[in-house]
Amino acid sequence: MTTHNMLIAPDFSPDRFAGWHMFNTLIQKRANLNMHLNIPASHAEQEQVIDGGDIQIIYANPFDAATLIREQGYRAIARPIGKSDEMIIAAAANSTISRLEDIQAGATVAMADNRDVKLIGLRLLEAVDIEASDLNWDVTETYQAAARKVIKGEAQVAFFLAEIFHSFSRLTKTQLSVLIESDLADISHVLIVKEDFPDAQIFLEAILNLHNDDDGKEALAELGMPQGFEPMSEEDAEFMIDLMQTLLD
């Protein structure tokens, strides 16, 4: 049987790791497909895997999805229901920064290598006349590392994917102060497949039916997607890509 490669973008909370393995096991059984799960540790590793391997399925963040759809022959087929990609800007709880207006030009921002989070964060900072060129950027391997930088005073603020921030331990969160959380709703991670992936419809049907039984519900709960997935049309994908482009402009 042919082995298909599926890659999961690394920007998820560590406690979702087991959920992706449950998801992969269930989909293999239900779609009768042999799939190898790739979970890169960083965005740089993700790019290496995509460039160097034959990846048929990707659960991609919206920024990467836009590039993969427009330039590398992928198409969107599904997205999680009610799970938009929001971001948080936070400072240390004991710092002098308690609101966006307190962020000064020359400040250091810590964040993992996630371009859509950076894009949304910069759009939020426009309200206080701060641009990318006004800031110093400290790109970390993980969001947890970014949190440590802020807590230690090595960065003034950090950008976080909201879901990952909310998954931090209580101790970590008590040492951080949320300045703002986005509320965009229309931007989310998406499942994309290679245009020539022959089993796309079988795969999609297995994905969409996960919420219909206990095993599927358990896997979805582990992923923080209790409502499951919904189909994503080409028009929906183009709308989201256009929205990302608006943020860029």
C-alpha positions in Angstrom: 0.0 0.0 0.0 1.2 3.5 -0.9 2.3 5.6 2.1 1.0 9.2 2.2 2.9 11.8 4.1 0.9 14.2 6.4 2.6 17.2 8.1 1.2 19.1 11.1 2.4 22.6 11.5 4.5 22.9 14.7 2.5 25.8 16.2 0.3 23.8 18.6 0.3 23.3 22.3 2.5 20.4 23.4 -0.5 18.8 25.1 -2.0 18.3 21.7 0.8 16.0 20.6 -1.0 12.8 21.5 -4.2 14.0 19.8 -2.5 14.2 16.5 -1.3 10.6 16.8 -4.8 9.5 17.7 -6.1 11.5 14.7 -3.7 9.9 12.4 -4.4 6.3 13.6 -8.2 6.8 13.3 -8.0 8.3 9.8 -5.8 5.5 8.6 -8.3 2.9 9.8 -11.4 4.7 8.5 -10.0 5.8 5.1 -8.0 2.6 4.7 -4.9 4.7 3.9 -1.3 4.3 5.1 -0.2 7.6 6.4 3.1 8.7 7.9 2.8 11.6 10.4 5.4 14.4 10.3 5.5 16.8 13.2 8.4 19.2 12.7 9.8 20.9 15.8 10.0 24.3 14.3 8.9 26.4 11.3 12.4 26.1 9.8 12.2 22.3 10.0 8.7 22.4 8.5 10.0 24.2 5.4 12.9 21.6 5.1 10.4 18.7 5.2 8.0 20.3 2.7 10.9 21.2 0.3 12.6 17.9 0.6 9.7 15.4 0.8 6.6 14.3 -0.9 4.0 15.7 1.5 0.4 15.1 0.3 -1.5 16.5 3.3 -0.6 19.5 5.5 -2.4 21.1 8.5 -1.0 24.5 7.9 -1.3 27.9 9.5 -3.1 30.5 7.4 0.0 32.4 6.3 1.8 29.2 5.1 -1.5 27.9 3.6 -1.7 31.0 1.4 1.8 30.4 0.0 1.3 26.6 -0.5 -2.0 27.1 -2.3 -0.8 30.0 -4.5 2.7 28.7 -5.3 3.1 25.0 -4.5 0.1 23.2 -5.9 -2.0 22.6 -2.8 -5.7 23.2 -2.3 -7.7 23.6 0.9 -10.3 21.0 1.8 -11.2 21.5 5.5 -10.8 23.6 8.6 -11.7 23.2 12.2 -15.1 24.5 13.3 -15.1 27.4 15.7 -11.3 27.5 16.1 -9.9 30.7 14.7 -6.3 31.7 15.0 -6.2 34.5 17.5 -3.0 35.9 19.0 -2.0 37.6 22.3 0.5 40.4 23.0 1.8 40.0 26.6 4.3 41.6 28.9 5.8 40.5 32.2 3.4 41.0 35.1 6.0 43.0 37.0 7.0 45.3 34.1 6.1 48.9 33.5 4.2 47.8 30.4 0.5 47.4 31.3 -1.1 48.5 28.0 -0.2 48.7 24.3 0.5 52.4 24.6 3.4 51.6 27.0 5.3 49.8 24.3 8.1 52.1 23.0 10.1 52.1 19.8 13.2 50.0 20.3 11.4 47.4 22.4 12.3 43.7 21.9 9.5 41.3 20.9 10.0 37.6 21.6 8.0 35.1 19.5 8.2 31.8 17.8 8.6 31.8 14.0 5.0 32.2 13.1 4.3 34.8 10.4 0.5 35.1 10.8 0.9 35.8 14.5 3.4 38.5 13.7 1.2 39.9 11.0 -1.9 40.1 13.3 0.2 41.5 16.2 1.6 44.3 14.0 -1.9 45.2 12.8 -2.9 45.5 16.5 0.1 47.7 17.2 -0.9 50.1 14.4 -3.3 51.6 16.9 -0.4 52.9 18.9 1.7 53.9 15.9 4.3 51.1 16.3 5.6 49.4 13.1 7.8 46.4 12.5 10.9 48.5 12.0 10.4 50.2 15.4 10.9 46.9 17.2 13.7 44.4 17.7 12.7 40.8 17.0 13.9 37.8 19.0 12.7 34.7 17.2 12.6 31.7 19.6 12.2 27.9 18.9 9.0 27.8 20.8 6.4 30.0 22.4 7.4 28.7 25.8 10.9 30.0 25.2 9.4 33.4 24.2 7.5 33.5 27.5 10.7 32.8 29.4 12.4 35.7 27.6 9.7 38.1 28.8 9.6 36.8 32.3 13.4 37.2 32.6 13.3 40.7 31.2 15.2 39.8 28.1 12.3 41.0 26.0 9.7 43.7 26.8 6.8 41.9 25.2 6.0 38.6 23.4 3.5 37.6 20.7 1.7 34.3 21.3 -0.8 32.1 19.4 -3.7 32.5 21.8 -4.4 28.8 22.2 -0.8 28.1 23.2 -0.8 31.0 25.7 -4.0 29.7 27.3 -2.4 26.3 27.6 0.6 27.6 29.7 0.8 26.5 33.3 -0.9 28.7 35.9 2.6 29.7 37.2 3.7 30.9 33.8 0.5 32.9 33.2 0.7 34.6 36.6 4.0 36.0 35.5 2.6 37.5 32.3 0.2 40.3 31.7 -2.1 40.2 28.6 -2.1 43.5 26.8 -4.5 42.5 24.0 -6.1 39.4 22.4 -7.2 39.6 18.8 -10.7 38.7 17.7 -10.6 38.1 13.9 -12.7 34.9 13.6 -12.1 34.5 9.9 -8.5 33.2 10.0 -7.7 29.6 10.9 -5.4 26.7 10.3 -6.5 24.7 7.3 -6.1 21.2 6.0 -4.6 21.3 2.5 -3.8 18.5 0.0 -1.7 18.3 -3.1 -3.7 18.8 -6.2 -2.7 15.3 -7.5 -3.5 13.5 -4.2 -5.7 10.7 -5.5 -7.4 9.8 -2.1 -8.4 13.4 -1.2 -12.2 12.6 -1.1 -11.8 9.5 1.0 -9.5 11.4 3.4 -12.0 14.3 3.6 -15.0 12.1 4.3 -13.1 10.4 7.2 -12.1 13.8 8.6 -15.7 15.2 8.4 -17.2 12.1 10.1 -14.8 12.1 13.1 -17.4 13.8 15.4 -20.0 11.1 14.8 -18.6 8.5 17.2 -16.9 8.3 20.6 -13.4 7.5 19.4 -13.5 10.3 16.9 -14.9 12.7 19.6 -12.1 11.7 21.9 -9.4 12.5 19.3 -11.1 15.8 18.4 -11.3 16.7 22.1 -7.5 16.0 22.5 -6.9 18.4 19.6 -9.1 21.1 21.1 -11.5 20.8 18.2 -14.7 19.4 19.8 -16.9 20.4 16.9 -14.7 18.7 14.4 -14.0 19.9 10.8 -16.0 21.5 8.1 -15.4 21.5 4.4 -13.5 24.5 3.0 -14.3 25.5 -0.5 -11.9 27.2 -3.0 -13.9 30.4 -2.5 -13.5 30.2 1.3 -9.8 29.6 0.9 -9.4 32.6 -1.4 -11.4 34.8 0.9 -9.0 33.9 3.8 -5.9 34.4 1.6 -7.3 37.8 0.5 -7.8 38.7 4.2 -4.2 37.7 5.0 -3.1 39.9 2.0 -5.1 42.8 3.5 -3.2 42.4 6.8 0.1 42.4 4.9 -0.8 45.6 3.0 
